[in-house]
């Protein structure tokens, strides 16, 4: 039986999915509706999310929008069922 994904506590518009960074395999949880981001040790609660753009910009050492010269698929990918 498939596991029920949690509803995003911030926007309540989409489910929180598992993703990973392609460069090192670090996993995280992401709401693709509002780009709320949680590391595995973070509780999925309203006060805890970071935002995907901020985390990616910090990892790449670029100020502002990290997507001006790249697309999501270049940096992150969904973690499939059972991974």
C-alpha positions, 0 to 999 in steps of 0.5 A, spaced: 500 500 500 502 506 498 505 511 503 500 517 504 505 523 502 504 529 507 500 535 505 505 541 505 504 545 512 505 552 509 501 552 503 496 546 504 496 546 496 501 540 494 504 534 497 511 534 500 515 529 496 522 527 497 528 529 493 535 529 492 541 533 490 544 530 484 551 532 486 552 529 492 545 525 493 543 529 499 536 528 500 530 533 502 523 534 502 520 539 498 513 542 496 513 544 489 507 548 489 511 553 494 518 551 494 518 550 501 524 545 503 526 541 509 532 537 511 531 530 513 532 532 521 527 538 520 520 537 522 515 538 517 512 544 520 510 551 518 516 555 522 521 550 519 521 551 512 527 554 508 526 555 501 529 551 495 532 557 491 535 560 498 538 553 499 541 552 492 544 559 491 548 557 498 550 551 495 552 554 489 555 560 492 551 565 488 547 571 490 539 571 488 536 567 483 540 560 482 536 558 476 537 564 472 543 559 468 540 552 470 534 548 471 531 544 476 533 538 473 540 540 473 541 540 480 535 536 483 531 530 482 525 526 485 527 520 489 523 514 487 518 510 491 522 505 495 529 509 495 
